[in-house]
Amino acid sequence: MIGRKVKIFKWDCGKKVKDSVGIFHQWGSDFEEWEKGTVIFSTAIVEMEDGTIRNVHCEMIQFIK
């Protein structure tokens, strides 16, 4: 799956809308700290068209052809 194009989505007024396109590199992980502890979740490491790297929540990408 490395090197596949993905659509990246964002939340806008409660709706999931297309934000940009990038190249998927691999799966990663991130975390959020809450009062009751830490939550770890899966992410996608995505290279953007300008060469920057984003760590995107896995529910916010879609593989495309």
C-alpha positions in Angstrom: 0.0 0.0 0.0 3.0 2.4 0.2 2.8 5.1 -2.3 -0.9 5.0 -2.9 -2.9 8.2 -3.4 -5.4 9.2 -0.7 -8.1 11.8 -0.3 -7.9 13.5 3.1 -11.0 14.7 4.7 -11.8 17.3 7.5 -14.8 18.2 9.6 -16.6 21.3 8.4 -19.8 22.3 10.3 -20.4 18.7 11.4 -19.9 17.2 7.9 -16.9 15.3 6.6 -15.6 17.1 3.5 -12.6 16.6 1.2 -9.6 18.7 2.2 -6.7 17.6 0.0 -4.9 14.8 -1.7 -1.7 13.1 -0.7 0.5 10.0 -0.9 0.1 7.3 1.8 3.5 6.1 3.2 2.6 3.9 6.2 0.5 3.5 9.3 1.4 5.3 12.5 -0.1 6.1 15.9 -0.8 9.2 17.9 -2.4 9.9 21.3 -4.6 12.2 23.2 -4.5 12.8 27.0 -7.8 12.9 28.9 -8.5 13.4 32.6 -9.0 9.6 32.9 -5.9 8.6 31.0 -4.3 8.4 27.6 -6.0 7.2 24.4 -3.8 5.8 21.6 -5.3 5.7 18.0 -4.1 4.7 14.5 -3.1 7.3 12.0 -1.9 7.4 8.4 1.4 9.1 7.6 0.7 11.0 4.4 3.0 13.1 2.2 1.3 16.2 0.8 1.7 17.6 -2.7 4.1 20.3 -1.3 6.3 17.7 0.3 5.2 18.2 3.9 4.1 15.2 6.0 0.9 14.9 7.9 -0.2 12.4 10.6 -3.9 11.9 9.7 -6.5 10.1 11.7 -7.2 6.8 9.8 -10.9 7.6 9.6 -10.1 10.8 7.7 -8.5 9.2 4.6 -9.8 7.3 1.6 -7.5 5.3 -0.8 -8.1 6.3 -4.5 -6.9 4.9 -7.8 
